[in-house]
Amino acid sequence: MNGPTALTLSLLMLAGLALGSGGVWMMLKRHDHKRGWLMIIAATVMFVNVAIWTVPVK
């Protein structure tokens, strides 16, 4: 994997962690379950995208 691709995947992972933790915080502290679940779903989509891009192709 080259530099820009690795940087992009790293940023996606950091953004996914931020979205996931923000979604949990939104649900627990602010009691805004709708936005919290949407943030968690967005984080999951980011993690799945990173997983798809990093799976080796035969």
JOPESUL-V23311 format. One record per backbone hydrogen bond with DSSP energy under -1.0 kcal/mol. NH is the residue of the N-H (numbers start at 1). CO is the residue of the C=O. Records with the same first field share a line. If there is no record, write none. Layout:
NH = CO ; CO
This chain:
6 = 2
7 = 3
8 = 4
9 = 5
10 = 6
11 = 7
12 = 8
13 = 9
14 = 10
15 = 11
16 = 12
17 = 13
18 = 14
19 = 15
20 = 16
21 = 17
22 = 18
23 = 19
24 = 20
25 = 21
26 = 22
27 = 23
28 = 24
29 = 25
30 = 25
32 = 26
36 = 32
37 = 33
38 = 34
39 = 35
40 = 36
41 = 37
42 = 38
43 = 39
44 = 40
45 = 41
46 = 42
47 = 43
48 = 44
49 = 45
50 = 46
51 = 47
52 = 48
53 = 49
54 = 50
